[in-house]
Amino acid sequence: MEIWINPACHNEAAAKPLKTLPRDAEHRADWIAAMVANPILIQRPIITADDRTTAVARDPETLAKFL
């Protein structure tokens, strides 16, 4: 699984320096470090169902699928 900051988060001030950071395996640790240092960059809530299906459930429809 690849983990990258969602483009919707790029409006956050903390994301501005990351716009030129490549989204590749070589820079994965840099992306994770950025999320640890700036949790606002992480889309929430992240929900994982019993079958390990995972989604960002920002809207009621997505949340309803997991309840």
C-alpha positions as CSV (number, residue, x, y, z in Angstrom):
1,M,0.0,0.0,0.0
2,E,1.3,3.4,-0.9
3,I,0.6,6.3,1.5
4,W,0.6,9.9,0.2
5,I,-0.9,13.1,1.4
6,N,-4.3,13.6,-0.3
7,P,-4.2,16.5,-2.8
8,A,-7.1,18.1,-0.9
9,C,-4.7,18.7,2.0
10,H,-2.4,20.7,-0.2
11,N,-4.4,23.8,0.8
12,E,-2.9,23.6,4.3
13,A,0.1,25.9,4.9
14,A,2.1,22.9,6.2
15,A,1.7,21.2,2.8
16,K,3.2,24.1,0.7
17,P,6.8,22.9,1.0
18,L,5.7,19.4,0.0
19,K,4.3,20.4,-3.4
20,T,7.6,19.6,-5.1
21,L,8.3,16.4,-3.1
22,P,8.1,13.4,-5.5
23,R,5.5,10.8,-4.7
24,D,7.7,7.8,-5.1
25,A,9.2,5.0,-2.9
26,E,12.4,6.9,-2.4
27,H,10.6,9.8,-0.7
28,R,8.1,7.7,1.3
29,A,9.9,8.4,4.6
30,D,9.8,12.1,3.9
31,W,6.0,12.0,3.4
32,I,5.5,10.0,6.6
33,A,7.8,12.4,8.5
34,A,5.7,15.3,7.2
35,M,2.5,13.7,8.4
36,V,4.0,13.0,11.8
37,A,5.2,16.5,12.1
38,N,1.9,18.0,10.7
39,P,-1.0,15.8,11.6
40,I,-3.4,18.3,9.9
41,L,-2.2,16.8,6.6
42,I,-3.8,13.5,7.4
43,Q,-7.3,13.0,6.1
44,R,-9.7,11.8,8.9
45,P,-11.6,9.9,10.1
46,I,-9.9,6.8,8.7
47,I,-12.0,3.7,9.3
48,T,-11.0,0.1,8.9
49,A,-13.8,-2.6,8.9
50,D,-13.5,-6.1,10.2
51,D,-12.7,-7.3,6.7
52,R,-9.8,-4.9,6.6
53,T,-11.5,-2.6,4.1
54,T,-10.4,0.9,4.8
55,A,-11.8,4.3,3.9
56,V,-11.6,8.0,4.7
57,A,-15.2,8.5,6.0
58,R,-15.6,12.3,5.8
59,D,-19.2,12.0,4.6
60,P,-22.2,10.2,6.1
61,E,-22.6,7.9,3.1
62,T,-19.1,6.5,3.4
63,L,-19.5,6.2,7.1
64,A,-22.8,4.3,6.8
65,K,-21.1,1.6,4.7
66,F,-18.9,0.8,7.6
67,L,-21.5,0.8,10.4
